Structures are given as structure tokens and as C-alpha cells.
Amino acid sequence: VIPTAFAQWSFGGKLSFIDNYSNAFYYDKDAQGHLTYNNILSNEFDYKENTQALYAGIDKAKDRWKLNAGLRAEYTETKGYSYTLGQTTRKEYLKLFPSVLLSFQRNKDNNFSFSFGRRINRPTFWNLNPFKSLFTSTSYGEGNPYLQPEYNTNLDLSHTFRNALTSSLFFSITDNGFNNATIANTDTSLVYTIPLNFIKTYRYGISESFSLRRFRWLEINVLVSAYHTDAYSSIPQFQDIHGYGLYISMNNTFYLDREKNFAGVLNGWYQFPEVDHIGRSLPYYKVDFGLSASILKKT
């Protein structure tokens, strides 16, 4: 961190090295109990990923304005080797990830902010493994060593009233989105599943979050988000899909003593049907509860 008269600057870097080895060995057993290695069903895969990143950021505050901006550059090298297939796949790419957060304090009750950012979502190691896994006699799944990461660009404009009610308008774009595609071969009657980059998604909506702390013994946080999603496929066999979605969550903390050393929590969220990648998801939800205790002077 370098403070100057104009602003506070920050610089840094990060090195990441991943080496993941996985295997699944299968053997055929004959009537005499002898084992013979089955190289068709067996799987042995090694994946290496090296990422070098540099970033620079700026923090500046003037009057009622605050600015936080940054830029991260990532250079990634990957190498996947399938011992089973004797196949090596190498990839390398350089990507930039900017971020901006600008806020304006209108008065003690009203704060406005705008944020912009770009992120990366990398595929899992298993998605990159080209080995074929048999499901049935006529179906199998395989990884895609040429699968690329997907990139998410997010914009958000929000207003906060008395640090209790926040209203936001948001818009996001997913480029190079990947998902499993199931493909049928009419000549052989075989059906196989493989992850592919073929989706571009636009999502826009509004969210309202509310925090209630008017009671000493109770804290409530509520979030409601309504949005519309447009998902487009670059593969003609998959139709574009459009639809609305709704997400609701509530977190409750109940304090059981005046010093707030003992508390109970009851949290839950509900996701209504929505467009998920290139399909539609059914509703799903989660509810959890628990107890917490702070002792030894809250240490």
C-alpha cells in the first residue's frame, strides 16, 4: 500500500500452483481368481494449473464521494495428461478483470453506490478429464480437455436508507458459459454426455434487503430478489430459454440474555423455479437453526 496526496494505491501479485492426480483402476477376475487389468474401464488422469496474477488498486475519498477501483491480470497455463488415453492437452490464456465501486453519501440517511466487476468461473478437474465413464451399455459420459472457463460481468446500482433498507438494480452477463450436453448418435444408438462452452446469459432484476434491529433481543435480515433471465445457445440443437426467477431469504438471531452472550439462530431461504444455464430448475430451499455462546468475555 502506497499513500499519496492524491489517493492510496495498492499493488500486489499472486502465484497459484495446482497439481491434481486421480485414478480408478478396474480388474477382470477369472474363474481361478486371477486379476487382469482392464484398461478400457480404468482411468488415470493428472492435471496441472499454474496461474500468475498481478493487480493494482486505488482508494480515494473526497467530500461525500468514495472510489475504490482495481485491475487484475491473470495469466494461466494448464496441462492435462490422460495416462489411460496417452493424451496431453495444453492451454494458456491471459485475461483482465477490472472492478469499480463508487459511492456517494447524500446525507446521513441516504447513500448511493455503483459497482462493476468481472469474475472467472473455472471448470472442475473432472470436467477436463477426457476419460469415458460408462453409465449403461448404450450411454456414457466424458470430460472435455478443451473446455474453457466462463466469465461473469456484474453491474449494480443501489440506494441504502438509514443503513436498514437497501434497494438495488442489477445486471449480469455470463460469457462462454459451460454446461453438460447430452448428445445422441442416431447411427450407433449411443448417448453420451460432455461439458461444452455454448451458453451466453443475460440477467437483470431488482432486490430489496431489510435489516430490523429495533428490539434488543432480536435481529432480522430479509432479502427478496426478483429477476429475468435470457439464456442463448450457440448449438442449434439447444433452444434459447427465457424466464423469471424469485429468491427469498430470512436470517433471524434471538438473543437470550441482555449481554448478548447466548443466542439462537433460525435461517432459511427459498429459490423459486428459474432459468438455470440452458434449462429450468425446480424450486428448492434450505432451513437451518442453531445456538451460539460467547464466553470468557467474548473471547
Disulfide bonds with the S-S distance in Angstrom:
none
